[in-house]
Amino acid sequence: MPTHQPIRLDRRAFLQGSSLLLTAAGSSLTFAADAQADLRIALITDLHHADKPAAGTRYYRETLGKLREASDKFAGTPPDMVVELGDLIDAAGDVETELRYLSTINEPFQKISDDRHYVLGNHCVDTLTKSEFLGAVGQQQSYYSFDRGDWHLVVLDACFTSADQPYQRKNFVWTDANIPKKELTWLADDLAANDKPTIIFAHQRLDNAGNHMVRNAAEVRTILELSKNVQAVFQGHSHKNDYQQIKGIHYCTLVAMVEGTGADSNGYSVLKLLADGSLHLQGFRKQAEYSWSRYA
């Protein structure tokens, strides 16, 4: 099957060499899923929380309940940290309303873990400025890196126009997402100074994804590939399960929480980083599940 086809929830995807193989849960290949994780990261994306009626397949008001379900699930085995991959809120017509959306959805989100990270999505800064969004959630920067144990983790910000202007106050078109030269230089320097296995978190896609990809994604991928340490990129934005492997790096796109009505339409995951360098993404509800062995 093509590597970008969504995987059924009752099966696990394993990468061996360049082939993506499906195997039933409980197979001998599930060593990565059952091994002790060095680091457990709760992941959610594209909640688009807003107090407004549903539009098409997007049920904005339901994401609050979906997030609470995810929080309860995570609490069973508390994660070491939580990352939301962008579009935590949907667009509003004015700053006051958008800040209210943010305050409402951030209240249950911040209860998941004290170690929280917010990736900016285009809807996060549709009306708000980046400083307004980040100030409201208590995060200092829109792109940065940090270490947890033996892993290096990088948060990227592609909410810039092709003229290097930051998204804000409805000054952009969503298809014009870019990582500016200043951030590219920082990223190259950061990865060059790092010798740990590395995970990248982004909102807009860095693989081949048409209008949903960062316009200079190929340039970003070159930097990631040259580092020799980047193992995987976790991203959102296109609202669907998707997977590509490009030059040895796994690009995993997570399903949007806002899509569909009812509990069964929810989607969230826990990323387990294992001591041997393997990765396992445990998916819940509509989120596909994957495992990658470093030594396959």
C-alpha positions, 0 to 999 in steps of 0.5 A: 500500500502507498506509505501515505494511506491512513492506517486503520486504528486496530493495526500498527504500521512498522517501517522496515528499510524503505517499506511500510508494513502493516501487522496486527496488534500483538505481533512479535514486531510490536517490540517498540510498542511494548518497550519502556519509553524514555519519554512520553509526549501527548500530541493533539492538533487542529482543535479550532476551538470557537463558540460558533456553529459547525461549518462543513465537517468542522464542529468547533464547539465540540473540541472542548469535550474532545479535549477533555476526553483526551486529557482523561485518557492521558491522565491514566499514564501521565505524559512527560509533556504535551505538544499541540501542533497548531490551530488550537483556536479558530479565527474570530472577528476581533481580538477580544473574542479570539482571546476568549476562545483561547482562554476557554480551550487553554484551561483544560489543555494546561491541566494535561502537563506542566511541560507544555508546548504550543506550535503556532498555526495559521488560525492561532494568529488570524486576528491575534498577533504572535505576542498576544497568543504567546503571552496568553499561554505563557510561552516566550518564543514561537520557535525554539529547541530544548532537550529532554533526557537523551532527545533533542526537540525542536518547535518550528514556526512557519506562520510567515508570509513570503515577504517574511512578515509574521501572520497577524491581523488577517494579513496573510493567505493560508497557502503562503506559509514560509520559514524565514531565513533568520529561522532557517539559519537558527535551525541549521546552527541548532542542529549542527550543535546537537548530537542527540536524536531529534524530533521536529514539531510543526504545524504546516507540513514539511513533506510533499503536501500541495497547498498544505506544505510550507512553501520552502519545505524543500529547503527546510528538509535539506537542513534536517537531512544534513543534520543526520540526527533528525528522526521524525517530523510531527505536523498537522494542518491538513486534518488527516492521517498521513505519512511519508518517508523522505530520505530517511526522515519520517513525516507523520501528519496527525488527524484534526480534533475538530473534524466530525461530530461525536466522540468517535470522531475524536483523534489524539495520540501519545508519542513514545520515544524509546531507549534504543532510538525507536519511536511508537505513536499510540493513536486513539479514536481516529488517530492512526498508529505507527512504530518505527524501529531505528535498527530495522 
